[in-house]
Amino acid sequence: MSSTVARKIDWISILIYVALVLFGWVNIYSASVPLEEINHFNFNTEYGKQLIFIGLSFLLILFILAIEAKFYERFASIIYLVSIVTLLGLFVFGKNINGARAWYSIGSFTIQPAEFAKIATSLAFAKFLSDIQTNITHWQDQLKTMLIIGIPALLILLQPDPGSTLVYSVFIFVMYREELPGIYIIILLSVAILFIATIKFGTTITLVALAVLLIAYYFIAKRSPRRKAKILPLILFFMCSSVLSAGTPFVYHKVFKQHHRDRFVLWLRLEQDPVKVKQLKRDIGYNTYQSETAIALGGLTGKGFLEGTRTRGHYVPEQHTDYIFSAIGEEWGFVGTSAVVILFTILILRLIYLAERQKGQFSRVYGYCVAAILTIHFMVNIGMVIGLLPTIGIPLPFFSYGGSGLWSYTILLFIFLKLDANRINEWM
Amino acid sequence: MRRVFLSAFVIFIALIMLSRLLYLQLLDEEISYSFLDDNAIDAKYHYPERGYIYDRKGKLIVSNAPAYDIMVIPRKVTKLDTLEFCQLLDITQEEFEHKMQKAITYSPRLPSVIVQQLSKKEYAAIQEKMRKYPGFYVQKRMLREYQTKSGANVLGYISEVNEWEAGNKKGYQQGELIGRSGVEKVYENELRGKKGVNYIQKDIYNRVMGPFKNGRYDTLPTPGKDLKITIDKELEAYGEQLMVNKRGGIVAIEPKTGEILALVSAPYYDPALLVGRKRSKNYNKLALDTIAKPLYDRGLLAEYPPGSPFKLINGLIALEEGVINEKTKVTCYHGYHYGRNGFMACHCPSGTVNNLKSGITRSCNAYFSNAYRKIIEKYPTPAEGMQVWSDYVKSFGLGNYLHNDLATGKRGYIPDSSFYNRSYGRNRWFATNTISNAIGQGEVLTTPIQLANVAAIIANRGFYYTPHIIKEIDNQPITDENFTKPKYTNIAPENYEKIIEGMFEVYNNSEIGTARRTRIAGINIGGKTGTAENFAIIEGKRYQLKDHSIFIAFAPIENPQIVVAVFVENGYWGSTYAAPIASLMIEKFIRGEISRTDLEKRMLNSSLQDEYDKALNPEQLSDKKE
């Protein structure tokens, strides 16, 4: 068996995976090694533990690849149930770290079930969609799908871990691929864009701009011979948007808390007074400010391994976990950061390509889930570290310190690679 | 569409990230890439020892001595017997609490000063007990140490840079020292050397992590250069002794080089007062003494009408212009009549007939008024004559800065035709309007060092080197052409001989010489006494004070080694104080010892304090000339 797997498995993905994991470890080392320990290795530090996690994840990979491919599809429901139970169990046995009951603690070892819930949800989601009786264009099935995603998402939100909850929103991309009506995507994007635009520019400007766009669209669509331009849906759309846009200030000021608003203020550059902006940056945006500074100081080629003054001096909080990308930025410069961005992009594109070539719907849907989950982590984490998105605490897959994270992304990825390696045998 | 949506989305995200990174890492100007601006890097400076200062004979004047600051890192302070510790440091408990509070406010993790600049002696007593007080330690630094008690005004002092300088002066930072006056100020760059730097990497808590890049950018300090100055340490000290209880200045110059041998300003103070723990207290005391003004360098800054010594210059100009010769005789009628009703008094008995030599010896006002008038009236208009006269006088280095290497100085004033045109109107004045210039009164103003330079010109018979104070820098003799090239006056050397004959008589004519009582056997001195009128305005009323006593001299006449200008405030006749002091200075310099101990004793014991106190009690002053 193993020889077949070795022959059929997608080595490009594996190479990129190994490159990301090892490069990640190099930066965790730099961000966590104390000066006096540079010449002798200590397994009690973060970089030491991460090396053990990496070693164990290679074992995990062998284990995953050894299991029969059909196992994942057949046991998807059971895995999903177990995962829900572990999430529920957190409310009783969970350990509170940094204000979230998100960990099980066994001795000095902690494990974060939310990371593994992504895999279980993906499997269950894929299994449900690939069921011959499921028709995603029907609202009953749409509702059931929402339940499959919504239950773990809700449990995680209650921990509370809003960052991990956000990850579950990506399933809509997968559903869209599997023939979910496009209107959902349009609604989702419209709501997000309207909300942000209203905060930034105010209701009036936003609605005027929207009206201009819609009128322009109408006249362009009218000329097109293939499509019939209908005016009624556009008016309906505009009315809904007006209500939403008008309601936004209420949500922003009454529902959001001050610290949420501060993040928006920083992110959308709402404050004009430079003194106050500086104050906010030092205060609310302290992490982002420090990580941006560290990245900027890297310049083109970076300061070199173990030469980053910000990284070595622990200027960026949580640098070995969520902010690991800033260590890359400082020590490896634009060359390093762009390499990581490009590697991630290639890996995700490769996974989408692999997913598209699957014959079975389960494998394809699951592959899409993997690609989508990696995409949102990639986007939100790096976006936050380089100051494009507000602070949302989710790790950078394969890079950030932590056993649960590394293992869950490894399992997530390699289940798909196993499925992919098995694609010819699917009919047997 | 559905198949490529996620792919397109990922590529879109990646492109946005790359452009953001491109901006952040390559284009953002706000964040500098220089490691010097990186606040994770701390520059630790090592200060070189400031250069020593030696006198012209190679005797050490200024060196350095270690001083010890008691420092504290508040976080490391554990149990502490405050009372005992305060006794040890010799400070009050309130002071200690105050300092500690300041230190904690500044930073609990970084060192602050608790007690500044303990001397070696004070430190020795504390040293071995320091280990009992965790969190406190001793930091050594170098302070100036003086091997002399005199010449404070020449040497100057140093102090920490102020906030403005730390921010704006290149190469200076908070806590560094800078020369404030005298040699310390002028030769700051040479004495200071170049500090060395170690770049140290710090973590977020400001704790040192180690050298940045293994010290690749570190530099070693370059020690300051030693200076040899032209001052004669002993002569300087002797000059100060002679000026005890008097106010005024002495300037001694070596005429053949322009080197300043002594530059005394009285009242004087011990330079050590401006070093160490008591510095600012002492400085305030000196700076706030607005009556005696010890910080005011009278040798360089006091602008006064020069009085009779100025007659020498008028004599020289008259000779050069050919309006008189050494045989020209003028009869003095106990004064000089000019114009319709003008009269300038003179102390010569009425009917005295003076030639040039006796005119100088007697310091006859009539003789030089006549000579001056002839100079001006030689030309068609007084304005032209005045311009010629003014140009001659200015060639003696008067009326302008000397452009030398002293930290301070004044221009003095020499009037020219435009000055009188302004005050009287064009062509509405005559030689007689300006007749006071003949005897060095009126509009003419000079400083003692300028007068000393005039004496040097006469001693050299027509040229001078700009008086300067630097002799060698780092054992290399100076090469600055401003100090090593002679500057010539517009007057022929033979005319100087005629004037010098008169100056010789001032000492050696036993009947009429104004300084005949202070001659030194075996040394031929040429000199000229002077008095300068001065006034004080007290509560709006003008009082005449006792004249300033002025004297210039050079010796020996055949081969001049020293010129001296002495000026004693309110010392009355030039012969009372200034002439004896000048002759003692000359003897001290040439012979190294004093034979006329009675004269010396009189100078050392005399005091003008009563005279000075009168200015504080105006009722004791007459409002007319005494």
Boltz contact constraints between the chains, C-beta under 6 A:
constraints:
  - contact:
      token1: [A, 35]
      token2: [B, 209]
      max_distance: 6.0
  - contact:
      token1: [A, 35]
      token2: [B, 210]
      max_distance: 6.0
  - contact:
      token1: [A, 173]
      token2: [B, 6]
      max_distance: 6.0
  - contact:
      token1: [A, 177]
      token2: [B, 2]
      max_distance: 6.0
  - contact:
      token1: [A, 295]
      token2: [B, 24]
      max_distance: 6.0
  - contact:
      token1: [A, 296]
      token2: [B, 24]
      max_distance: 6.0
  - contact:
      token1: [A, 296]
      token2: [B, 25]
      max_distance: 6.0
  - contact:
      token1: [A, 296]
      token2: [B, 28]
      max_distance: 6.0
  - contact:
      token1: [A, 296]
      token2: [B, 31]
      max_distance: 6.0
  - contact:
      token1: [A, 298]
      token2: [B, 25]
      max_distance: 6.0
  - contact:
      token1: [A, 299]
      token2: [B, 25]
      max_distance: 6.0
  - contact:
      token1: [A, 299]
      token2: [B, 33]
      max_distance: 6.0
  - contact:
      token1: [A, 309]
      token2: [B, 38]
      max_distance: 6.0
  - contact:
      token1: [A, 309]
      token2: [B, 40]
      max_distance: 6.0
  - contact:
      token1: [A, 309]
      token2: [B, 41]
      max_distance: 6.0
  - contact:
      token1: [A, 309]
      token2: [B, 201]
      max_distance: 6.0
  - contact:
      token1: [A, 310]
      token2: [B, 40]
      max_distance: 6.0
  - contact:
      token1: [A, 313]
      token2: [B, 40]
      max_distance: 6.0
  - contact:
      token1: [A, 313]
      token2: [B, 203]
      max_distance: 6.0
  - contact:
      token1: [A, 313]
      token2: [B, 204]
      max_distance: 6.0
  - contact:
      token1: [A, 314]
      token2: [B, 203]
      max_distance: 6.0
  - contact:
      token1: [A, 314]
      token2: [B, 204]
      max_distance: 6.0
  - contact:
      token1: [A, 315]
      token2: [B, 204]
      max_distance: 6.0
  - contact:
      token1: [A, 334]
      token2: [B, 21]
      max_distance: 6.0
  - contact:
      token1: [A, 334]
      token2: [B, 25]
      max_distance: 6.0
  - contact:
      token1: [A, 334]
      token2: [B, 26]
      max_distance: 6.0
  - contact:
      token1: [A, 337]
      token2: [B, 21]
      max_distance: 6.0
  - contact:
      token1: [A, 338]
      token2: [B, 18]
      max_distance: 6.0
  - contact:
      token1: [A, 341]
      token2: [B, 14]
      max_distance: 6.0
  - contact:
      token1: [A, 341]
      token2: [B, 17]
      max_distance: 6.0
  - contact:
      token1: [A, 341]
      token2: [B, 18]
      max_distance: 6.0
  - contact:
      token1: [A, 345]
      token2: [B, 10]
      max_distance: 6.0
  - contact:
      token1: [A, 345]
      token2: [B, 14]
      max_distance: 6.0
  - contact:
      token1: [A, 348]
      token2: [B, 10]
      max_distance: 6.0
  - contact:
      token1: [A, 349]
      token2: [B, 7]
      max_distance: 6.0
  - contact:
      token1: [A, 352]
      token2: [B, 6]
      max_distance: 6.0
  - contact:
      token1: [A, 352]
      token2: [B, 7]
      max_distance: 6.0
  - contact:
      token1: [A, 375]
      token2: [B, 10]
      max_distance: 6.0
  - contact:
      token1: [A, 379]
      token2: [B, 13]
      max_distance: 6.0
  - contact:
      token1: [A, 382]
      token2: [B, 17]
      max_distance: 6.0
  - contact:
      token1: [A, 386]
      token2: [B, 20]
      max_distance: 6.0
  - contact:
      token1: [A, 388]
      token2: [B, 20]
      max_distance: 6.0
